[in-house]
Amino acid sequence: MTQAQQTFDVVVIGGGAVGENAADRASRTGLHVALVESALVGGECSYWACMPSKVLLRPDAACEAARRTPGVRDPGDLDVAAVLARRDEITHRWDDSSQADWVAGAGLTLLRGHARFTGPRALVVESDDGTVEVEARHAVVVATGSLPTIPPVDGLAAARPWTSRDATSAQHVPARLAVLGGGVVACELATAFASLGSRVTVLVRGDALLAGAEPFAGAAVLASLRARGVRVVLGAQARRVHRDADGVHVTLDDEDVTADELLVATGRHPRTRDLGLETIDLEPGAPLEVDDALGFPGVPWLFAVGDVTGRTGTTHQGKYDARVAGDVVAARFGPDEAARRAEASAGPWSRYRASADHAAVPQVVFTQPEVAWVGLTERAARDAGLAVRTVAYELADVAGASVISPDYAGRAQLVLDTARDDVVVGATFVGPDAAEMLHAATIAVVGELPLARLWHAVPSYPTVSEVWLRFAESAGL
């Protein structure tokens, strides 16, 4: 049954964390905004990605910290049932009532169902309750995220593999888990399930883990996984997969690997295939390639944020893009003439342009050890034509590390642009709680700060952040 048409100033397709931010910011000048969601409000991050995965990883990290600390008595083993129960609690048992309440409290209209374009600024939203025709007076923001990519391996799809959704919402821990992939999701979930008691085998097509990071970061995670009993097979090419009563069988070039479950973590692709993009002369399945205002060139009413654009792959960066897009929409189409003029004349690094997407994207991998980086790796900087040098330091040599543990191990590195007086363009930290060290580096990269100026930013003693002083000293300052 088709209901009467509803009209809004702005329609945001996708009610995950990114879409919520875009909708909220777009509504702040009085625009009437609808948020469309086909599954759970709060999206992937709240229920199947960031939050549940980090809760699964945290107990083992806490035990590891205790084990490294002299004087702490037996930290004990993990209570698997309690870990899973906490995961269920953090996801609100996959109930989005509180998120829906937030949407209403923010003055937004929630439309539940699957949205498809039928033409410019026109959509239908289909649900079990019927079909609603929706028109946007001014703008549509696409925030539909991404989907796991299942490689075209013979028999893989038919073998009912796990994706990250299945893994983070699992109600049991498989005795044997095979993981296909070597990126962030593969490394984190291999760490989590090994800590919960699975015998884990990681099958990596390439010759290293975390190929997007500095080589020493992937090497540290590889060594840690193997020390924990995880079997990591590099250069593994899956040829065939099949499932039978004994489990899932993965045929490689020179062996067969059998597990109770197979997790496929080989990347994601933008969720644009089922949006009706062909009705607005765009290609279904392709990323929505937007400019730094998050607008689609040549289509003044269309915006996109998050994974769907292909320019960002993390929740935090997607939310940053959403804040920019929401502010742009609020300024362009809202009643504030001063805001409209400010947006029209906005340049890089203003609130109306997502400049950080090109230079300062932070990434954290919550493995043991943690890996955190921002900006360019050395290789990426050189590939971009920059003249750079690196400054590295062993974190165990910082006084604050010895306070934490006599067994502290880690490494940090800066990438410096020598043509701009050693401006920091990249940084990587590997070690316990490395994630908490990253934001200072993110500020340095965003601020385009030279190391000589950072020499005046005095780190507190004794903290591991004193590595910033050691960076400066190692660079000759």
Salt bridges, closest charged atoms under 4 A:
ASP9 OD1 - ARG137 NH1 3.04
ASP9 OD1 - HIS138 NE2 3.88
ASP24 OD2 - ARG28 NH2 2.78
GLU44 OE1 - ARG165 NH2 3.00
GLU44 OE2 - ARG268 NH2 3.97
ASP60 OD2 - ARG228 NH2 2.80
GLU64 OE2 - ARG67 NH1 2.80
GLU64 OE2 - ARG228 NH2 3.99
ASP88 OD1 - ARG87 NE 2.77
GLU89 OE1 - ARG86 NH1 3.25
ASP96 OD2 - ARG112 NH1 3.00
GLU126 OE2 - ARG116 NH2 2.90
GLU135 OE2 - ARG121 NH1 3.89
GLU188 OE1 - LYS54 NZ 3.13
ASP244 OD2 - HIS242 NE2 3.81
ASP244 OD1 - HIS249 NE2 2.78
ASP253 OD1 - ARG239 NE 2.61
GLU255 OE2 - ARG231 NH2 2.66
ASP260 OD1 - ARG176 NH2 2.97
GLU261 OE1 - ARG243 NH2 3.15
ASP274 OD2 - HIS114 NE2 3.90
ASP292 OD1 - ARG311 NH2 2.97
ASP292 OD1 - HIS358 NE2 2.72
ASP327 OD2 - ARG25 NH2 2.81
ASP327 OD2 - ARG351 NH2 3.11
GLU337 OE1 - ARG340 NH1 2.52
GLU337 OE2 - ARG341 NH1 3.91
GLU343 OE1 - ARG332 NE 2.99
GLU343 OE2 - ARG353 NH1 2.96
ASP357 OD2 - ARG311 NE 2.64
GLU378 OE2 - ARG382 NH2 3.11
ASP383 OD2 - ARG379 NE 3.87
GLU394 OE2 - ARG411 NH1 2.58
ASP417 OD2 - ARG420 NE 2.89
ASP422 OD2 - ARG389 NH2 2.53
GLU448 OE2 - ARG420 NH1 3.56
GLU466 OE2 - ARG470 NH2 3.21
GLU473 OE1 - ARG470 NH1 2.81
